[in-house]
Amino acid sequence: MKFKSMAQEWLEANAAKWQAKTRTDIERQFEKYVYPEIGGKDVADLKIRDFRELIISIEEISTDLSHRIMSRIVQIMHRAVVFEYAEHNTAISIQTILRPHKISGFQFLTPAEMPRFCNTIENTQYRDTVKAGLWTIIYTAQRLSEIINMKWSEISFDDALITIPAERMKQRKEHLVPLPNQLLRLLISIKKRQEIESDYVFTCLNYNKPIYRPATGRLIEKAGYSGRTTNHGFRKTFSTFASDSGLWSVDAVESQLSHSIAGVRGIYNKSDFLQERRRMMQWYADQVDKWRGSLAS
């Protein structure tokens, strides 16, 4: 079987777990970068050098793209072996020579590093309000200022939704943030335990003011992660994990991060992706809970 046919079979087999946009993105990448090089070759005849030459050329464009494409090629070749179209997965060893992802702008933790981080935060002595603020940043993948300045009036418990007004957003556009079940419970708990009546969710002691901006960063530092991640880094952690899963459309991920969507798709209101984002953020919150509990004794 030719590699392109094998890839199309793999796409069909996995289509049910992806959004249509995700599949379109993968097909576009393969049509542009992969099929011209190896699409017409039989999977049984593909050698390590075929994949090495392919991935080296893609790395010149983007190391992130090379990781994504190589991960999918490995899955396709694994399918070829399982269904006896090839004897060996000759693509798998290429993953060991891929250039590392380039990190720029801010530090962030990879998904593999999150269990230990979450466990460390759980066991670090710090104000509960500040901890709750940090967990809210992690669960929602929102910017620091958007969370620590959040008011109760912006939260709808009935709709499980935060509506951040335009004046508090970087792009000066109202932003809707779906609340997963875990965060709903956390916010309800904060509301019940709040010692003073306050407009703000995360308050300073005895003041109707939000917690100080550096507070969550200092918690990260106290946990021993100074220089390894930042509040903003959790947006990248979310983006990496959600994108690499292949379960969610690029538009849903970008909308959750309140990023502008380029091209014609950008004319649609971000609320068009709200239902997909509700499912995505519940899925992500469940994963965060797994990270939080994975190292528990």
N, C-alpha and C positions, 0 to 999 in steps of 0.2 A: 504494500500500500504506500502511496506517495505521502510525503509529510503533510502537504496541504489537506489531503482527504482525511488523514488521521486527526489533524487539528480541528477540522470541521466536525468530525465525529465527537471529539472531546468537547467542543463548544455546545453541541446539541445535548450531550449527556449532562452538562452542568448548567444549562440554560435556566432550569427551574429555580435555582438558588440565587440567580442574579436579576437585577433590574435590567430592562431592555437597553438602557443607556450604557450599562457596564459592558454588555456583550458587544455593542456597537463600537465602544472604545477599543476593546481587545481586537476585534476584527480589523479596525482601521490601522492599529499598530502592526498587526501581522501582515496586512496587505502592503504596507509601506516599507517595513524593515525586514521581515522574515521570509515571506514567500518568494520575493525576487532572488534570494540567495539559496534557499534550501527547499522551497515549496514543491519543486518538481522532482526531488530525489526520493528514492525509496527509503523508508525508515530503517529497513534492515541494512542499508548500505551507508548510512550516515556515520561518519567517524568523529572522533573527538575534535580533530582539526577543523571540521566543518562548523561546529558550534563555537570553537575558539575564535575563528576568523570572523564569524558573524557578530559575536558579542563584543569583540574588540572594536569593531566599527561602530556599534551602537554606543559604547562607552564614550566615544568621542563626542557624541551628541548629549548624552545624559547618563550619569551613573545610576540615578534613580530608575530611569527607564530600562536600563540594562538589567537591573535586579528584577524588575517586574516581568520583563519578557522572558528572562532565563528561568524564572520560577515556573512560568506557564509551559515553557518548552519541556522542562523536566517532567511535569505532570502529563504532558502529551506523550512523551516517550515512555513513561511508566505504563500508560494505557496500551501502548503498542506492544510492550513486553507481556503484559497480562493477557492480551488477546492473541499472542503468538505471531505478531507481525514482525517482531524483532527479538533477538536473543538477549540483548543487553541494552540497558539505558545508558547510552554513551554520552548523554548530556549532563548527567548528574555531577561528574567530577569538575565541570567548568565552574560550578558555584564556588569552588574553593579559590579560584583565581580572580574573582570579580573585585573590582576596586571598591573600597568602602564608600558608603553614602557620604557625601560632603555635607558637613554641618556648618551653616552660616547664620549669622545674625543673633542667635541665642542657643543656649544649650538645652537639650531635651533628653529624656530617658527613652530607650527603646522599650517595646512591650515586654521583652525578656527581663528588663531591669525593674519593671513595675512591682512585682510581688514583694521584693525585698524593701523597696522604697515604702510601699503601703504599710508593710509590717512595722517598719521603723517609725513612720508617722504615728501609727496607732499607739506605739509604746513610748513616744516622746511626751514628756510632761509639758503642757502648754495650755493656755486658755481654751476652753471648749468652743467659744465663739469663733476664735481664729481658726481652730481646726475645722470647724464646720464651714467656714468661708473657703478654706483650701479644698475640702472635699467637694464643695459646690463648683469650684473652678474646674476640678478634675472631671466631675460627672457631666458638666455641660460643655466643656471646651470653650468657655467664653473668656474674654479679656478680664484682667484683674479689676479695672475700674468699673466695668459693667456689673461685676458681682459684689464687690465690697460696698458700692454705693446703692445697691438694690433696696427698694422700698417695698413695704407690704402692699401698697396700692398697685404695684406692678404685677402682683401674683394673683392668678385665678386658680384657687384650689379645685373648683368645680371642673374647669376646663384643663387642668394640669398644664398650665402655660404661664410663662413669664413674658410680659410685653415690655421690652426696654424702649423707652421713648427716644425719638430721633436725636434730641439734644444730648443724650448720653452716649450716643454711638459714634464711632470713629468716622463713619461715612454719612452721618447725619440723616440716617433713615431708620424708621422704626424696625425693630427686630423681634421676632417671635422665637422663644426658646421652649421647646417641649420639656416637660418634667417627667422623668422616669419615676416609677413607684418608690424607689429608694430615697430619692431626693424629696419627694412629696412628704414621706414620713419624717425625714430629717427636719424639713421646714416647719411642719406641724409641731414637732417636738420643741423647736426653738421658740415658736410662738407661745407655747404653753409655759415655757420656763423663763421667758424674758422678764426680768425683774422690774423693769420700768416700761411704761407705755412709750413706744418709740415709733417714728415713721420708718426707721431703718431696720433691716433684717439682722445685720451683723453690727452690733453697737459697741461703742467704747463703754467702759465701766461708768455707770451713773450719768451718762450724757445721752442726749438725743442726737448723737452724731455717729457716723459709721466708724468702724475700726480704722486705725491709721493705715495708710497705703503700704508701708513697709512690713506690716505685721505678719502676713503670710510668708513673705520672703525670709523673715527672721526665723519663722518656724522651720522652713526648709533648711536654713543654715544650721539651726540647733540640731536638726536630725542628721547633720553631717553631709549634706548634699550641696553645699556651697560650691559653685563652679561646675556643677554637674547637671543641674537643671534650674529652671526659673518658673515663675507662675505662667509665663507665656509659653514655656516649653511644653506644657500639657496639651496645648492646642495641636502642636506637632505630633505628640504621642498619639492623640486621638486620630488625627488625619492619617498618619502612617498605618495604624492598626485597621481603621475602617476601610481605607483604600486598598490595602493589601489583601483584605478578606475577599474582595471581589463580589461582595453581597450588595453593595450600595452604589448608586450612581454618583458620578463626579459632582453633579449639580447638588445632590443632597448634602454631600460632605462640605462643599464650598458654601452652601447656604447656611449650614449650621455654624460655620466659622464667620458668617456675615461678610464673605468675600464677594467682590463683584464677579458676575458671570459674564464672560466675554461673548461677543457675537450675538446672533439673533436670539439665542436662549436667554440672554440677559434682559430682554424686554419684559419677560414674565415676572410677576411678583414672586418674591421668595416664598410667600405663603403657599404657592402652588406645590412646593415640596414638603409641606408640613406633615402630611400623613406618613410619607416615607421617613421623614426625620423622627417622627414619634417612634416608629418601629426601630429605627437605627439607634436612637439614644437609649431605648430600653435594652436593646441588645448590648450596647456598650456599657451601660450601668451594670448589667449582669456580669460582664467580663471584669469590670472594676471590682465587683464584690468577690469574684474568684481570686483576683490578685490580693485583695485584702485578707482573704481567708486561707490562702495557699500555704503560708508559712506559720499559721497559727498552731500552737502546741495542743 
